[in-house]
C-alpha cells in the first residue's frame, strides 16, 4: 500500500479506505483457498477409502466436491455421489439384518479435521502476507 497524505479531517475516510482495500485483498482469495482445500479433501478421502475398504473401488471413486459461492460466503461440500448413504453407515456403524451390529470405521472425521486446520492455516498465511 502506498502512503497517503491527508488532513486531520480526512483521516477517518483514509483509514476506512485502507481497511476496505485490505479486506478486499483478503476476501478475494478465500474462495480459491476453500476450493483448493476441498479438492485436496476429495483426494484424501479417495485414498483413505480405497486403503480402508478396498473392494471394487466404487466407494472410493464416488468422492467429489461442490462449491457454492454466495455474496459473502463460499461453501465447499464434500460428498460421495455414487453411494450417498454409505459414508455415514461406514463411519458410524450400523445394525445388521441378523440383529448384530457392525462397528464404525472412522475414516472421514480425521480428514475433516485435517482440512479445517489446513484451511485455517492458509487463511492465516494470506492475512499475514496481505498485512
C-alpha positions in Angstrom: 0.0 0.0 0.0 1.2 3.4 -0.9 1.5 6.1 1.8 -1.2 8.8 1.7 -1.2 12.3 2.8 -4.4 13.8 4.3 -5.7 16.5 6.5 -6.9 15.6 10.0 -10.5 15.9 8.8 -9.8 13.3 6.0 -8.1 10.8 8.3 -11.3 8.7 9.1 -12.1 8.3 5.4 -8.5 7.4 4.5 -8.3 4.8 7.3 -11.6 3.3 6.1 -10.4 3.2 2.6 -7.2 1.4 3.6 -9.1 -1.1 5.7 -11.5 -1.7 2.8 -8.6 -2.4 0.4 -7.1 -4.8 3.0 -10.4 -6.7 3.5 -11.0 -6.9 -0.3 -7.4 -8.3 -0.9 -8.0 -11.0 1.7 -11.6 -12.0 0.8 -10.8 -12.2 -2.9 -8.5 -15.2 -2.2 -10.6 -17.1 0.4 -13.0 -18.8 -2.1 -9.9 -20.0 -4.1 -8.4 -21.4 -0.9 -11.6 -23.1 0.1 -11.9 -24.7 -3.3 -8.3 -25.9 -3.3 -8.7 -27.4 0.2 -11.9 -29.1 -0.9 -10.2 -30.8 -3.8 -7.4 -31.9 -1.5 -10.1 -33.4 0.7 -11.6 -35.4 -2.1 -8.2 -36.8 -2.9 -7.6 -37.7 0.7 -11.0 -39.4 1.1 -10.5 -41.4 -2.1 -7.1 -42.5 -0.8 -8.3 -43.4 2.7 -11.5 -45.1 1.4 -9.5 -47.3 -1.0 -7.0 -48.3 1.6 -9.6 -48.9 4.3 -12.3 -50.7 2.3 -10.8 -51.9 -0.9 -13.5 -53.8 -2.7 -14.5 -52.7 -6.2 -13.3 -49.1 -5.7 -16.8 -47.7 -6.3 -17.0 -46.2 -2.8 -13.6 -44.5 -3.1 -14.2 -43.3 -6.6 -17.5 -41.7 -5.6 -16.0 -38.8 -3.6 -16.5 -35.4 -5.1 -16.9 -31.8 -4.0 -19.3 -29.0 -4.9 -18.5 -25.3 -4.3 -21.2 -22.7 -3.8 -20.3 -19.0 -3.9 -22.6 -16.7 -2.0 -22.4 -12.9 -1.8 -20.4 -13.1 1.4 -19.6 -16.8 1.7 -18.1 -19.8 0.0 -19.3 -23.3 0.9 -17.5 -26.4 -0.1 -19.3 -29.7 0.4 -17.5 -33.0 0.0 -19.8 -36.0 -0.5 -20.0 -39.4 -2.1 -22.1 -39.1 -5.2 -22.1 -42.8 -6.1 -23.1 -44.2 -2.8 -24.6 -41.3 -0.8 -25.8 -43.2 2.3 -22.8 -45.4 2.7 -20.3 -42.9 4.3 -22.5 -42.4 7.4 -23.0 -46.2 7.8 -19.3 -46.9 7.4 -18.2 -44.1 9.7 -20.7 -44.7 12.5 -21.6 -48.4 12.2 -25.0 -49.9 11.5 -27.3 -52.6 12.6 -27.2 -55.9 10.7 -30.1 -57.9 9.4 -29.4 -60.7 11.9 -29.6 -58.4 14.9 -25.9 -57.8 15.4 -24.1 -54.5 14.9 -21.2 -53.6 12.6 -18.9 -51.2 14.3 -18.0 -47.9 12.5 -14.6 -47.4 10.8 -13.7 -43.8 11.3 -12.1 -42.5 8.1 -13.9 -39.2 7.3 -13.5 -37.3 10.6 -9.7 -37.3 10.6 -9.7 -36.0 7.0 -12.3 -33.3 8.0 -10.1 -32.2 11.0 -7.0 -32.0 8.8 -8.9 -29.9 6.2 -10.2 -27.5 8.8 -6.7 -27.0 10.2 -5.2 -26.6 6.7 -7.9 -24.1 5.6 -7.3 -22.0 8.8 -3.5 -22.1 8.2 -3.9 -21.0 4.6 -6.2 -18.1 5.5 -3.8 -17.0 8.3 -0.9 -17.1 5.8 -3.0 -15.0 3.5 -3.7 -12.5 6.3 0.0 -12.1 7.2 1.0 -11.9 3.6 -1.5 -9.2 2.8 -0.9 -7.3 6.0 
